[in-house]
């Protein structure tokens, strides 16, 4: 693909940015704005500049990270996807061309001072001239801009120099006749005066040394124009009485006439004409780059992405934009459209501030700006908030602006872009992925990457990749580990650009191999370049052979608010066990502290700690925390819980109850005596993650290394079955099913109704020893820990209730209900368990058998087809028998294989 010539230096960048702002905003609007704010109109201009500043710094950061033509369109398209990119591209293109057309018409109010020329034909002639100037080369445009801007600024500077000494203090009295709300209203009104400060980013691909010249040019332009606007408007209201300014559409001419007489007024008129033509020229230059960039991304016809061989400019995009401007000049009064364009730009400024936040928090590998917006996240937050305030001040016009941009943008995408642009954007990749949910985990695979049981994912920047490999090797029972070094590139980049393996990757391959050999594991190293990082991780980890995905845990950095999570939404929807490692540099693990919590991960935590201890020759200590002021009964319950978990593993383990005021402080103090802390990783909402979860605080402050584990919902406790002895393998579900707790086709419509119904059923079973409300509260308490849906339309509600036997209930609903499941699908089969806190082991065994029955038999189909409790019981008994026979056959085959091996031995 052809590229644009980089020919714009810092002076040209400043000139393009300044000339995109200088125009009708200062030559036409001050009088109308003064009618709203009074003599404090200069303050309104400064406040508007302050509101633009956050967006300017964010735009500068985005531009240095992605120095390519298209500006805001490209940034929003890459972060939010092609649909939002189409809307943004159309909106930016329309706002710039309409503002430029308005500038060409607006100069007529000054032109009448010099000559009586027809307005529209003259504007169209000037449009032809600036169009040709853009076509023959941006270098000529840049040089012309420098001269025009210099003349305009000199003229305004002389006006201020001669006007300031003549300021009449009486004109400045009663500066706030309408209060500060009047100033805010005027701020929103004159915001369009700064429209264009960041438009030079749209030609970033043509800027020399963009990492330096783009942010410096944008910030210098904004600061300079704020000073110019403030001084000019202060001089204006100090020399011209407010009564004369209210409806004045040529206030700069009026000021010059007051200060220097008729001759000065004519000079000011000339400056006004030249400046607004300059603004129209800069607007055409920037606007034409939006269809050019959209065409390169296959959202518009490819002809618009063509670059002229001789002039190296996007001629077709320039001509289309000029034609649209000509139509606007010929047929429309664009004063109101200029306000609409201002509303669109404010919305886009808000989007740019949000884009920086999303890029920073998603930690996209290829997002590496050389300039960063300061004081993150306060600067983008201030920019977004101030933009929303200004939109409120503009009023209903904003709704019209949204409609005018949304409709053509969506239609452009639906009828052209959608069939051609298959990208998702960063947000689309890292948020909920219906395509991945619909992809079933394969039972067998011929994946060329690896048949490894453990996958270690390296995304770059890990503190100690070797430690991750060591953990992966210890977790892999088969001894095979796959290391996937993942390099993320933008969806628009050709993969062959980055296929050559870097020196750092070759070094990492060598060190990883050495770490694996030290563990006695076989290592399979792959350097993978991916446009869709989340999809790649899902594909690698969804293989039937893969039991573990190992990643590094990183907390928030000074540049972000959220913990490091390169796979976004997928982290809670993996098809395999997840191990997050925080390494503090401990190389030899001899003491392991396991911190299990009642819930879906406690069995995994205990078994994994025991497995690692066996591999590394370490000792395991199980620990629970009890507050100092807790009753002795709670300590006894925690001790019973640890006793039950001890039964899950072979060999000796230590048990300890910690006492203290704070669980984080107590646990982290205890970790100083250990080499590794093993714990579960609970789901957390975005708000809870921002505040900092209990688990994150424990991991961050632990004195030793930490291994945080998470098991997929659909396989929760399924692994326990393969460790069961022959005597334990017989299904134990039937003895725990309470009379009356098998119910088919229950008529409920909400999760709340289901829990209320279940609570009433078990209240009757328990003969009133526990009331329904207590059971219902216990069910909801478990849901707060983690939604108990495990996929495939199955829910596993659980209630921990003291002083009762362990029970199992099985319910199906007439219609699937919204259960808040992570996969978004409704649920219609419910295995409900009620257990006392002293019988955790029974609960784990019930979950083990439920997992095996639902995964290895057709029980779910039979239950959904059952019309009554009798048919449900038959289905359950039949599937239990099938499962037991299959496991008996597997044991016999295993014994026979051992006998054959022994017989063949010498």
Steps between C-alpha positions, in 0.01 A plus 500: 500500500631845411585736782480875526816712488621626841561866424342701785735641764414666832423846349260343252336292775444813710379692197247233402373470857476875559339572164245224567397700809539859381194611312136560572548409865684826570394711203123436526402351838635738771213746470236230519682335790528832688123532488485181711789556742547876511848658514639170640489346154880475509461259794261287296764468228765399751270246667423349161874463441543334839222252411681421175837447673432144629383388157806665345739309727308175444498558127875565510552167681284313250673668206849399615383142554332483158660759267280424201256701291143508626554635853202453729335262255794259515528514879131432559488233230792311649370517855123460446483325162387584145140595586606777738782582259249550218286729715804696617641528149176630353451736794850645482485535125164677520601730786820610328351558157200685644723720712716572196195581290377727780836678502482566126152647542589684821773705342228673298407717798852647480517496123216750467722754676737496199294410195146418404549145371242220483553281803446143379677520159801658670505229767485230231788657309711504815405138560639407157826677579560332834398163353766531232752606762427182697517281190841620379666421830476532873849659503359799312203503736730500803706789364188700414360436846814637666474830311124542552514419869792736551313787334184430702680483831701815431181685415321384815813573706515859373132542573555385859812715539322818395168410657602400853615851601161636391291262712222687680449357853133598483449244225625226737258575780232243581715220354246230590155643421355149461707334770748221444241296313519767230876444480447124473242549227743720310776240555293237327409746227862595416637147535493473123772767496750231604364241259799394297778513760552125469409463134865493402496146639293409193813558288735334749632270227643807325674651805875482544606353837137465617601381849632851570327732258140381552462550878721808504316657207155428647581635847685809372214575264236469772693707751573771246144524377365515856721805561395658170129442560520625858688820410292578191164454673614695808611784274172477310268533801728767650472722194153430362191543722301183557193663344681514162627142509180304556422438131832596340614233251829678422630592848870508401424761234300696758790488747752611238271787397474611866874480551645625170222642288371405157835393356567266789151355458569415136830334593316295760246400237780377274652304789158347574455389141850351478472326837168335428617387158801351681268320739300359210824385339617320816154348541501361147848357555395320819150400385624334181715261705199339669354333187858417402560316830156333496561373148833348607310314775246370241213705643472708180584419135870442431515783245490750787827353634690571179811722517600704192830377356640847441357707781483220760164629629159328531345681204167316491440557873581871460264538203212319673541721806517815286183394318316454830618845612378650173155351553487640853609847379246500216191376678524540878525765764758340717497710819288239675694219337819647644347459847408144410858441393615640833275252685644215296855608577430522874359147490810384318724678749324311778557179302871579463535542875326165552715339230817582694349341811404183309839473330684545829285251693497236226883509495507436125856393415527712187371817668829675580460879491816709528295777662262421786214715628607620847323438831320187384210430556400848617573679171283276277232489772494881516483516121205262481313672783553852366387385156176361643439831682546695177266266315239566768546874451452467123163335556273311257731572206713211625223249426472631146878475458505140624224406255671667205820308565361171628265427209745544207783344701299187579364475146850535354618212715198275443486535122872514420741454789353204688551249219860610450638604840524197730688672782364524854705773660670467839172526691334242275787257556519535876132520592239225473569278197195315375716330236717342770203399715349319203820306438481174691812363666628226268542148633793431267721720288773485241623847606841549348614722787522244775331219685624644830300468819617843624527821298714787630387825336760777475378840386824696544628686802478206742724537805621141487387282208719221634291480819184465294660214308602331827144525632364371169737207507397411855129518415534282189449140608605379155820706514427696180480878507421736215633856526308740276676834458221720367567822309188707443481722193221729376235328294596724206867389495627235259640207701798452269636835624577346842566134418877520552583377850663769713825448689315533832261220405789269410655571839168432671470170313842393625432599863157333498653179368756504779231556765295210361800266496567585864144384579539188288224618265482501122453853364333603175570871431299699245534868412154599380402827329129568549256767393235354731687421821190385688393265221849354477518430875155342485601276210821387671342441841183330371678190376375183668851424627546837669428498875687815608563851367779676689537879493676765706298704749565872485322760706412853391790717385548875519362519147183300564221442750427130448720193551674372191263283298602451136213263421214711639162328529649160417678482837167401661389274212795272431442131430800404711645564844672837537814556707610860564852530637650791693872438532705678767827332407490186718666225298464196726157415643510288814213645706156545341214685670156411359208734572177326389161672523161328496386514141582373153880512532585356842550143383715623210714708737564211740568238232727733301701594808545131582600420142761778494634388837544148368688627192721744686551308823318766700270502803141630488320694772126572474395828660177680589441834673279577802461855639616564856148584613337194338324239708680174573239316293629674188855384566373146549304518173810617314704219653233248390516649149877448484460145632260422216730650236787294635311187390525612137873432482739223588788562731546724798403868494520765768197699616493839660237750616617863484365754744507875457310818426548503123515202267731669249752611761489168685532283191773711344695498825478120501631477141840629614571149631404329171627480144167476314140593578232303310148646498186527286415777254140621540296682238472876557294777347669795330412727792643254753816466291542877493462518878740210544370157596602311812682243287691769310613663827618165635692420181655845475621512861610138549861459609543183295411402144130440433314251281137601448276228351171504315307206356244523216142489618403205284781288651472609862607203713487261201868421550426347839343194339812378327676485838222299665560146617289213361293494817425872467417490132145380537259784457393646833227736374196283566534468881513879536193587294235615745139383462313763308818662364465345153274736306450529125370795298481745791309816408738785588608794288783662698799395706339656807188286452711184462692561822177577688345177369806291589511651849136411560557142380791445739321671789231233467763224473672625817164515681542865586834460681635765260268760355479574127643851533818367661547252215430767241753737660762224498441436129551869420808516722662230287404687181692806623820294491448384142204441274426127527418447135749262335382528142287270281189632675603352838499672839650373828339711776641427844409597855712446807267452796606392849361197683338321203584186302646537151229503232476507124206631302447480125268744323419576137295799385228512239683785324869589536548802729750784500750391762761770440725231354844614374428353156177703485288190440189410704501204740238225540671219698592557865694273736440660842722398794442579868785405732614592850834683531643191672444276195690670218637169378152366421423814305817461293418135427148591388641765265750244374227254408275768350787615278573146384134420426437820302825477304517126429135395459185634338342578837416861408302396193307243701422745780373762257274240341364377835139593573496409870715400796467128419655550154771719652593227749509238225727723290733556793522132593557395140781753445663412833506136392650590162770708667586232753528237226727725296728565795507131592601415145772767509638355824503147358682619190754683717563187709534286186747748353709480817492118488605502135786734583610276787480189283719659236767600750814282520 
